[in-house]
């Protein structure tokens, strides 16, 4: 199993940040409203923190408190919306960034980690995305009706699945 020491700082940043970016991308892909967005943010945070209980050392390492803080700082600098950017452009930027980062992270793990690390990482990232997508209904009224996973979220989850292949 791979440890943080086996990665360059750039490689570690990509591996560490990708699950957090995936959670953000799924949240942005849906139109959950304020309450739904809060539910999705809570689902993202709890999914990522649950990584500290993983059987896999790598997943536990990227889920530690210091790594969460480092990932948040790193992501803030990556996804700053530019003035005048519309929501569709912002969503597209995040989807592209997530696809690239997740694919790169899996490639790095395939080279440096074992098959167990790659499988655990894929399951972890996919699980985070799915849990966020299931956290709130989309398109309902006052919490009633709507669909559990929106078309935008399904599209993002499909892009995430594709990015998780090497």
N, C-alpha and C positions, 0 to 999 in steps of 0.2 A: 504494500500500500504506500502511496505517495504521501510525503509530508511537505509542509510549506518550504522547508529548507531546500527541497529539490527543484524549486521553481525560481526563475528570475523574478524580480519585482514586477515586471510588466506581465509575465505569464500569470503570476499569482493574482494580480489585479483583475485580469480577465476571468480567471476561474472563480474568484471570489465574488465579483460583481454580477455575473450573468444571472444567477437565480433572482437577485434583487431587481434587475432590469426586466426579467420575465414577469415578475409580479406587477411591476409598474405598467408594463405594456398591456397586460390583460386588463388591468384597472382602467387604463385610458381607452382601450378598445370598446368598452361598454359605455352605455349612457345611463348610469345608475342613479343619478341625482345625488343630492347631498348625503342622505341616509345610506343609500346603497354604496356610495364611495367610501363612507366610513366603515361599513361592514366589510368591504373588500380590503381596505387597508388593514383592518384588524385580522382578517383571514391571512393576508400576506405576512404580517408580522408574526402571528402565531405559527404559521407553517415554517417560516425561516428559523424561529427560535426552537421549534421541535427538532430541528436538525442537530441540536446539541445532544439529543438522546439517540442519535443514529448509531447503528452497529459499525458504520464506516468512519475511520479516523479522519479522512479528508472532509467528509460532510460535517463532522463535529467541529473541525478546525475552521471552516468557513462560516459556521453558525455561531462562533464565540462572540461575546460582547464587543471586544476590540475590533474584530473583523466586521461586525455589523456597522459600527461607527465609521470605519475606514471606507466601507462600501458606500455608505450614505454620502460621505464627503466626495468620493470619486464620482458617483452618479450625478450629484448636483452640478458638477462642472461639465458633465457630458450632455445633459439634457436641458440646459438653460434655453427656454424659448426665446427666439429672436423677436424683437419688436416688429409688429405687423404680420407675424406668422399666424395663419388661421388654424383652427382645430384640426382640420383634415391634414394639413401639412405637418403639424406637430405629431399627430398619430402616425403618419407615414415615416417620419424621421425616427420615431421610437421603434417602430416595427423593423425598420432596416437595421438600426443599431443593435437591437436585441438579436435579430437573426445572425448578424455578423459576429457578435460577441459570443453567443451561445455556440455557434459552429466552431469558432476559434478555440473556445474553452474545451470542447469535446476533443478537438484535434490535439491540443496540448496534453490533455489527460491520456489520450491514446498513445502518445509518444512517451510520456513520463510515468504514468501510473499503470496499474494492471487492469485487466478486464473487469475486475471487481469494482475498481474505482470508477471506471467509465459507466458501468451499469448502475451503480449507486447514484452517481451524479445525474445521469439521465432521468432516473426515477424521481430523484429529489426535485430537479428543475420542472419536470412535467407535473409532478404532484403539486408544487407550489402554484403553477399556472391553473391547474384544474380546480384547486381549492378556492382560489380567488374568483374564478369564473362562476362557481357555485354559491358564492356568498350572498348574492343579492339578485332579486328579480329585475329584469329590464322591461321597461315599457308599460308597467302597471300604473295604477292610480292609488295613491296613499297606501302603498304596500300590498295592494290586492291585484291579482291578475298578472299579466305580463308573462314573460318566458324566463326560465332559470338562467339560460346561457344565451346571450344575444348573438346575432349574426356576426357582429364585429369581434366578439370574443371567440367564436368558433373559428373565424378566419385567423385570428392571432394564435390560437392553440394549434391550428394546422401549420402555420408558419413556424411555430416553436418545435413541433414534431419534426418538421423537415430540417431545421437547424440542428437538432440533436443527433443527426446522422453524421457519420464521418465520410 
